[in-house]
Amino acid sequence: MDAIYLDHAATTPVHPAVIEAMTNALQTSFGNPSSIHSFGRESRAILDRCRRYVADKIGASEKEIYFTSGGTEADNLAIIGVALANKAKGKHIITTQIEHHAVLHAAEHLETLGFEVTYLPVNQYGQVEMRTLQESLRDDTILVSIMMVNNEVGTLQAIAELAAIIKDHQAYFHTDAVQAFGLEQINVAKLGLDLLSVSGHKINGPKGTGFLYAGKGVKFHALQHGGAQERLKRPGTESLPAIVGLTKAIELIVEDNYPHKASYENYRTVFLQVLAQEGITFQVNGAPNAYAPSILNISFPGTSVESLLMNLDLDGIAASSGSACTAGSLELSHVLIAMYGEQDPRTENAIRFSFGLANDAAQIKKAATKVSQIIKRLTKQSTIIEEVK
Ligand SMILES: Cc1ncc(COP(=O)(O)O)c(C=O)c1O
């Protein structure tokens, strides 16, 4: 049985061209970019090229790109780094209840250091309303961090409008764009961003790489100490092959003019059509008009996440419940709780299917048919159990 991978929001397969570029870098450019001899200079030239390329594609300058070990580190550097460097201006930070734990736990850490954090609520679609940001803004707010695309339900925030609210305020605006990057072009100036986090392994690049964009005037502290790499903000010998891989992954998307959105939209439509044709009762969690088509979160009434995941896996479908970064634990999703409240059954029977390069339309049809069969089996079972009770 060929398994069907529908968990691209957790991670993606590495693109063959990325593997080739990385292999080449591993074999031919082992010099330390900080060394002054020719081996080092060659690596430095490659690193500089990668930085320039990445910067150019988001409308930034190369001095504004800091390569990191991924999205988590970029988020931590943005949130804790900004807080520590700007505490003389205020100790208030605003984020949302639906952020990835890389942001939430960084914010919670700041609370232990004496910072005050406001966690903005969201509406039933997972959207932050403008009014809630306006109302929570204080004179001593130093940072607002709102994710671009939610990793569990795919809701897309109105980032440009939200950032515009604090345009004339001292606070910096950070967005976690880990799940958004690569779907369409991101221009930091047009969006009004001060800081932006990106991860390599969500866009068919390698794991353990990503970057933080921090605009020229943004003050933030390094979180680790050592060498002078990344302009002292992220010391440690650069992982050149990983950075080459990340850059190649971005290049593949950009040079092809962001090709994936339309096919994911099609997969989403096909998936939902099959469920409807099969007569399945389901509910899509997320915003009907503002979503990333790569992430489809569906609740199946009368089922439970545990049995759904187990049955999906047995039938060769790899999906997940909410955030895979807390995989292993089947805690209720903080995102669905923020959207619906703790008592809502949708928090207990939601599955995230996420599309990517490992898929084609035929697979999606097959997967949706299998999902329908599983739901029919499980809901029949639960009806029988109810009747026996
Ligand atoms: C929205 C979001 N932010 C941050 C991260 C963390 O990125 P990384 O796995 O590169 O540390 C993830 C990973 O799932 C994510 O989905």
The ligand as an ORCA input file, in Angstrom:
! r2SCAN-3c Opt
* xyz 0 1
  C       3.568     28.718     12.151
  C       4.833     28.033     12.567
  N       5.780     28.736     13.188
  C       6.947     28.177     13.568
  C       7.203     26.838     13.345
  C       8.507     26.260     13.763
  O       9.375     26.128     12.659
  P      10.622     25.127     12.722
  O      10.051     23.747     12.683
  O      11.438     25.468     11.521
  O      11.356     25.411     13.978
  C       6.224     26.051     12.718
  C       6.413     24.596     12.534
  O       5.463     23.846     12.453
  C       5.011     26.673     12.311
  O       4.046     25.979     11.681
*
